[in-house]
Amino acid sequence: MARGLNALIGLLTALYPAAVYFGLQYLQPRLIALILAALLLLRLALLRTDWSKPLLLAGVAYAGFAAWSNQAIALRFYPALVNAAMLTIFAASLFYPPTIVERLARLQQPDLPAKGVLYTRRVTQIWCGFFVVNGAIAAATALWSSFQVWSLYNGLIAYLLMGLLFVGEYWLRQRVMEPE
C-alpha cells in the first residue's frame, strides 16, 4: 500500500509543471503550493530512510514560501530546486561511496566487478553534469520565459532528456560491461 502511494505521489510531483500551467487558470498560486507541500509531507511520512528527509523538508519550506508569497513566479522554481536536490544526492555519493548509480547497478549485479564500480562512478559524474545543466535551464525558464515555454521544458523536454540519458547509458552499459 505504502509503495503504491509513494509511486502515486512521485507521479503527481512529476506532473507539477502541467499542474501549475493548468491549475493557475482556476486556482490561486497559494493553493497549488499548498497541494505540493501536502504531497511532500505525505511522502516524508512514508519515508523509510533518513537520507532524503532534509531534501523533502527543503521542498516543503519552498512550497511554504510559494504559498506565503501567493505569486505564480514562485511556483516556477520547483524544478530547479529538484535538480539541485538530485545534484546534491548524486554528488554526495561521489564523496561517500558507493555512488547512487553503483547502488542501482548492484540491485541487478550484486558482485559488481572493479570495472563496473569505475563505470558507475563515471555515470554518476555524468548525471551530476546533467543536473547542473538541466537545473540551470529550469531556472532560466523560470526567470525569463513564458509559462508555456516553462511548462513545455520542465514538464516534457526535461523528462525526454532524462529518458534519453537513461536509455543511452543502459545501452552503453550493455556493451561496456559485457564479460570478456
Disulfide bonds with the S-S distance in Angstrom:
none
